Amino acid sequence: MDYAAPRWLPGGNLQTIWAALYARRFDGPAPVYRRERWPTPDGDFIDVDFVDAPVPGKAPLLVLFHGLEGSSRSHYAEAFAAFAAAQGMAFAVPHFRGCSGELNLAPRAYHSGDFEEIGWILARMREQHTLKGGGPVLAAGVSLGGNALMRWASEAGETASGVVSAVASVCAPLDLAAGGEAIGKGFNKLVYTRMFLNTMKPKAMAKLAQFPGLFDRDRLLAARNLYDFDDVFTAPLHGFRDTDDYWSRGSAKPHLASIRVPALVVNARNDPFIPASSLPLPGQVGAHVTLWQPAHGGHVGFPMGALPPGHVRGMPQRVGGWLARHV
């Protein structure tokens, strides 16, 4: 697999921002989703969006786990949906708790190492798709969703192949501490951290209104980076001692050698969120893991096209094509 960035979009930040805001995601009309609400084992719920279009019998199902504060309408999700439709695949985007536009019910949200949630979702996807006469299940995860998916694959070990045929992560922060440090500095802090906190803080405050005393309100409002936010909210709500404990136990990088299902791990080396020095080396992964680390692409960007606005269909085609070859 190869990737060359357009000459008119130099640098990781431009490739990240332009792809998300301006590049074309699909040819033709936008994907039409049908939403299902699934009750969770702990009395909460998640919302799952399925592309509402007929597919051939025994068609594969491609499941996409979105990134931090993402959804089925994120640029990469719609690009993957277009790829799946063109290939005759069923397509689904499970929303992490609180990301579907409605506040979830439990005193928790979601996090980068949430492999138990990934496992429960994929098991239900496999069961439901089989009952409908469908074929194999493939799974991809973007950024946070990619790290959580790889954590699941490593924890599942040999049993993963009974659920999915192959998995892929795209621009996942496999070393959460390295990614957290990078996004908390300079331009990243001014632009990306501010963007994330602008939606994460109000959601956290709504959760506090649901469960008074759940966390320290003043500390959360004072948080200026993801480390501080995770320390007061994400870590304690999900059973971690603090941010350092969460980032250490949640990172997928130390566990990649345990994966026993075909896995593609994609990271651009100019991703502003993820230092290239923190990416896994071939000797740090097992025989089932394929690394693709192009020089350019930004964070979930990979824009293409000779002229603006360009498009972001190339990455889903390459990643989806790799997954499809393992059906």
C-alpha positions in Angstrom: 0.0 0.0 0.0 1.2 3.5 -0.8 0.0 7.1 -0.2 1.3 10.4 -1.6 -0.2 13.6 -0.2 -1.3 16.3 -2.7 1.3 19.0 -3.4 -1.3 21.6 -2.4 -1.7 20.1 1.1 1.8 20.0 2.7 2.2 19.0 6.4 0.3 16.9 8.9 -1.9 19.7 10.2 -3.2 20.7 6.8 -3.8 17.1 5.8 -5.7 16.6 9.1 -7.9 19.7 9.1 -8.6 19.9 5.3 -9.6 16.3 5.2 -12.1 16.7 8.0 -13.7 19.9 6.9 -13.5 20.3 3.1 -12.5 17.1 1.2 -15.2 15.0 -0.5 -16.2 11.9 1.4 -18.3 10.1 -1.2 -19.6 10.4 -4.8 -23.3 10.8 -5.0 -25.7 11.2 -2.0 -24.7 11.0 1.6 -25.2 7.6 3.3 -28.6 7.1 4.8 -28.5 5.4 8.2 -31.0 3.3 10.1 -30.5 3.5 13.9 -30.9 0.7 16.4 -30.8 1.2 20.1 -29.2 -1.6 22.0 -29.6 -2.1 25.7 -26.2 -2.8 27.4 -25.6 -5.4 30.1 -25.3 -2.7 32.7 -28.6 -1.1 32.1 -27.4 1.6 29.7 -27.7 1.8 26.0 -25.7 2.5 22.8 -27.0 3.6 19.4 -25.9 1.8 16.3 -26.2 3.3 12.8 -26.5 0.9 9.9 -26.4 2.0 6.3 -30.0 1.6 5.2 -29.5 -0.1 1.8 -30.0 -3.7 0.5 -27.0 -5.9 0.3 -26.5 -9.4 -1.3 -27.0 -12.5 0.7 -23.9 -13.6 2.7 -22.5 -10.1 2.4 -19.8 -9.2 4.8 -20.5 -6.7 7.6 -17.9 -3.9 8.1 -18.1 -2.4 11.6 -16.4 0.9 12.2 -15.5 2.2 15.7 -15.2 6.0 15.6 -12.7 8.2 17.3 -12.8 10.7 20.2 -16.1 12.6 20.0 -16.8 11.1 16.5 -20.0 9.6 15.1 -21.5 8.0 12.0 -21.3 11.5 10.4 -17.6 11.9 10.8 -15.8 12.4 7.5 -14.0 9.0 7.8 -17.2 7.2 8.7 -19.1 8.5 5.7 -16.1 7.6 3.5 -16.0 4.1 4.8 -19.8 3.8 4.4 -19.3 4.8 0.7 -16.6 2.1 0.3 -18.8 -0.5 1.9 -21.8 0.3 -0.4 -19.6 0.1 -3.5 -18.3 -3.3 -2.4 -21.8 -4.7 -1.6 -21.0 -4.8 2.2 -23.3 -4.1 5.1 -21.9 -1.3 7.2 -22.5 -0.3 10.8 -21.1 2.4 13.2 -21.7 1.7 16.9 -21.6 4.9 18.9 -19.6 5.0 22.0 -21.7 6.0 25.0 -22.8 9.7 24.8 -21.7 10.1 21.2 -24.9 9.5 19.4 -26.5 12.8 20.3 -28.2 11.6 23.4 -26.8 11.4 26.9 -26.3 7.8 28.1 -27.8 6.6 31.4 -25.0 5.2 33.4 -22.3 7.0 35.5 -19.7 6.3 32.8 -18.8 7.4 29.3 -16.2 5.8 27.0 -12.4 5.5 26.8 -9.5 4.4 24.7 -9.0 1.1 26.3 -12.6 0.0 26.5 -12.0 -3.5 25.1 -14.9 -5.0 27.1 -17.4 -2.8 25.3 -15.8 -3.6 21.9 -16.1 -7.3 22.6 -19.7 -7.1 23.6 -20.6 -5.0 20.5 -18.7 -7.3 18.1 -20.2 -10.4 19.6 -23.7 -9.0 19.2 -22.9 -7.9 15.6 -21.7 -11.4 14.8 -24.8 -13.0 16.2 -27.2 -10.6 14.6 -25.5 -10.6 11.2 -25.5 -14.4 11.2 -29.2 -14.6 12.1 -29.9 -12.4 9.0 -28.0 -14.8 6.8 -25.0 -12.5 6.5 -21.4 -13.4 5.9 -18.1 -12.6 7.7 -17.7 -9.6 10.1 -14.8 -7.2 9.6 -13.9 -4.4 12.0 -12.0 -1.2 11.7 -11.3 1.5 14.4 -10.3 5.1 13.9 -8.1 6.9 16.4 -9.5 6.1 19.9 -11.7 3.4 18.4 -8.7 1.9 16.8 -6.7 1.6 20.0 -9.7 0.1 21.8 -10.2 -2.4 18.9 -6.6 -3.5 19.1 -6.8 -3.9 22.8 -9.8 -6.2 22.3 -8.0 -8.2 19.6 -5.1 -8.7 21.9 -7.3 -9.7 24.9 -9.4 -12.0 22.8 -6.4 -13.8 21.4 -7.3 -17.1 19.6 -11.0 -16.5 20.2 -11.1 -13.3 18.1 -11.2 -15.3 14.8 -14.6 -16.7 15.9 -16.0 -13.2 15.9 -14.2 -11.3 13.1 -12.2 -12.3 10.0 -9.8 -9.3 10.3 -9.4 -6.0 12.1 -7.7 -2.7 11.2 -6.8 0.5 13.2 -6.3 3.9 11.5 -4.3 6.6 13.3 -4.8 5.0 16.7 -2.8 6.4 19.6 -1.3 3.1 20.5 0.9 4.7 23.1 -1.6 6.9 24.9 1.0 8.7 27.0 3.0 9.8 24.0 -0.2 10.9 22.2 -1.5 12.7 25.2 1.7 14.6 25.6 1.8 15.6 22.0 -1.8 16.9 21.8 -1.2 18.9 24.9 1.5 21.2 23.5 1.7 24.2 21.2 -0.6 24.4 18.1 -2.1 21.0 19.1 -3.3 22.4 22.4 -4.6 25.6 20.9 -6.6 23.9 18.2 -7.2 20.2 18.7 -7.3 20.1 22.5 -9.6 23.1 22.6 -11.9 21.5 20.0 -12.2 18.3 22.0 -12.8 19.9 25.4 -15.5 22.2 23.9 -17.7 19.1 23.6 -16.3 16.8 26.3 -16.7 19.3 29.1 -20.4 20.0 28.5 -21.1 16.2 28.3 -19.3 15.7 31.6 -21.3 18.5 33.2 -24.5 16.9 32.0 -23.3 13.6 33.5 -22.7 15.4 36.8 -26.3 16.7 36.7 -27.4 13.1 36.3 -25.2 12.0 39.2 -24.4 14.8 41.7 -21.1 14.3 43.4 -19.7 12.0 40.6 -16.6 14.1 40.3 -15.1 17.5 41.3 -16.8 20.1 39.2 -14.3 22.9 39.7 -11.4 20.6 38.8 -13.1 19.6 35.6 -13.9 23.2 34.6 -10.3 24.1 35.2 -8.9 21.3 33.0 -6.9 22.8 30.0 -5.7 19.6 28.5 -6.7 15.9 28.1 -4.4 14.8 30.9 -6.3 16.9 33.4 -9.7 16.0 32.0 -8.9 12.3 32.1 -7.6 12.6 35.6 -10.8 14.0 37.0 -13.4 12.3 34.7 -12.3 9.5 32.3 -9.9 7.6 34.6 -12.0 7.4 37.9 -15.3 6.8 36.1 -13.9 3.7 34.4 -11.9 2.1 37.2 -8.5 3.6 36.7 -6.4 5.1 39.5 -5.5 8.3 37.6 -4.6 9.4 34.1 -1.2 7.7 34.2 -2.8 4.4 35.1 -5.4 4.8 32.4 -3.0 5.7 29.7 -0.6 2.8 30.7 -3.3 0.1 30.9 -5.3 1.4 28.0 -2.5 1.5 25.4 -2.6 -1.2 22.8 1.1 -1.0 21.7 2.5 -3.3 24.4 -0.1 -5.9 23.5 0.1 -6.1 19.7 2.2 -9.2 19.8 -0.7 -11.1 21.4 -3.0 -10.5 18.5 -4.0 -13.8 16.7 -6.3 -12.5 14.0 -5.2 -10.7 10.8 -4.7 -7.0 11.9 -3.6 -3.9 9.9 -2.2 -1.0 11.9 -2.1 2.3 10.0 -0.3 5.4 11.2 0.9 8.4 9.2 4.4 9.4 10.4 3.4 13.1 10.3 0.3 12.7 12.4 0.3 15.8 14.7 -1.4 13.8 17.5 1.0 10.8 17.5 4.8 11.2 17.5 6.4 8.9 14.9 9.0 7.9 17.5 6.1 6.2 19.5 4.9 4.0 16.7 5.4 0.2 16.9 8.4 -1.3 15.1 8.1 -4.6 13.2 9.9 -6.4 16.0 7.3 -5.3 18.5 4.3 -6.9 16.8 3.3 -10.5 16.1 3.1 -12.3 12.8 -0.6 -11.5 12.5 0.0 -7.7 12.5 0.8 -5.7 9.4 2.2 -2.2 9.9 1.6 0.5 7.3 3.3 3.8 8.3 3.3 6.2 5.3 5.3 9.4 5.6 2.2 11.6 5.1 -1.5 11.6 5.8 -1.9 13.6 9.0 -4.4 12.4 11.6 -7.2 10.4 9.9 -6.6 12.6 6.8 -5.0 11.0 3.8 -6.6 13.5 1.4 -6.1 12.8 -2.3 -6.7 14.7 -5.5 -4.8 16.9 -7.9 -6.9 19.9 -7.2 -9.0 21.2 -4.2 -11.2 20.2 -2.6 -9.8 16.6 -3.1 -11.3 13.6 -1.4 -10.7 11.1 1.5 -11.9 8.0 -0.3 -8.4 6.6 -0.8 -7.7 5.5 2.8 -11.0 3.6 3.2 -10.4 1.9 -0.1 -7.0 0.7 0.9 -7.9 -0.3 4.5 -11.3 -1.8 3.5 -9.6 -3.6 0.6 -7.1 -5.1 2.9 -9.8 -6.3 5.3 -11.9 -7.7 2.4 -8.9 -9.9 1.3 -9.1 -11.7 4.6 -12.7 -12.7 4.3 
